[in-house]
Amino acid sequence: MSNAAVYIRWGRPPTGRETKSLEVFSQALEFYGTLKSKGRISDFRTYFATNGAMAQFGGFTLIEGTVAQCRDLVDGDDFQKILIKAHHVVDNLEVVHMSMGDEIQKTIGRVLDARKQLGIT
């Protein structure tokens, strides 16, 4: 059961790097598909922006899995290699590890404990 996700957002590729950005994007999708087929993530979905400030927000991919699967993904060499390539061919690249489902209550509990320890009400 998924209780975490990795959110990857990107903007427009710099002029002259459009083709390279598509190559890296294809590599990433293939990699995520392999992870899914091997059961190393639950699922992934990719969205492209069709309007708005597309230079800053061209689209995003949401990769779902357990907390452990998502952390393993983000910390893994293969993901890091793709991420390094992506940083060279798109602007505004961002990766965020996120909680969902039952993990949200754990996160809220940690926040409330920290606030209590700090004397913040």
N, C-alpha and C positions, 0 to 999 in steps of 0.2 A: 504494500500500500504506500502510495506517495505521500510524503509529509514535508517535502522540500522541493525547491526548484532553483535552477540557475537561469537568470534573465540576462540575455546578451543583446545590447542595443548598439546600433551603428548609424552613422550619418552617410553623407555622400562621399564617394571616392574622390581624392584629389584629381584634378585634370591630368590626363595622361596615364592614370592608373586604373581606369575603368575595367579593362580586360583582365588585369592581374587580380583586381578585387573579385571578379566573377570566378576566377580560378580558385582563389582561396575559399570563397563562399561554397563552391562545389565540393572542395575537399572537406570542409566542415560538415556539410550535410551528409556526405558519405560516411564520415567518422561517426556522427550521431546515429545514423542508420545502423551501422555495425554495432555500436553500443547497445542499441535497442534490441537487435536480433540476438545478441549474446546475453540479454537480461541484465546488463550493467546500468541501464536507466529504464524507467517505465515508459516514457514517451517523450517526444519533442514536437513542437509546432513552430513554424516560421511564418511571420507576417511581414508584408511589405506595405509601407505607407503609400497611399495613392493621392494624398493632398496634405496640406499643412506645411510646416517648416522642414521640408525633406532634407535640406542640407544638414540639419542637426539631428533629425530623426527619420532615417530612411526605412527603418524596420527593426524587428527584433525576433529573436528565437527564445522560446521558453522550453527548457529541458526539465522534465519532472522525474523524480525518484525519491529514494529515502535520503535522509540527511547524510548518511555514510556514502551513498552512491554519488551524491552531488559534490560532497567534499573531495572524494576520490577523483572525480572528474576534473574539478577545478585545479587540484594539486598535481594531476598526472602530467607526465612529460608530453604525451601526444596532444593534449588540449593546449598546453603551454606553447608548444611549437606552432600550432595553428593560430593561437592568440597573438603571438609575436609577429607572424606574417600579416595577420589582419591589421595590426597597429600600423603597418607600413602602407596599407592600401585603402584604408577608410578613415574618415575623421570621426571624432566623437564616439569612439568605441568604449563601451562600459560593460562590465560584468558584475552582477550582483547575486550573491547567494541568498535565497529567500526561504522563509518557513511557510508552511500551510498545514491545513488539517489539524491533527492533534498536537503538532509541534508548536502551533500558535499559543496554546495554553501554557506550555513550558516556557516559551519566550516571555509571555506576559508575567508569569511567576518570577522569572529571573529579574525582570524590570522592577516589579513590586518589591522583591527582596532587596535589591540595590537601593531603591528609594528609602525603604525602611532603615537600612544600615546607615544611610546618609542623613537620616532625620528629615527627609522631604515628604511632606504629606500631600 
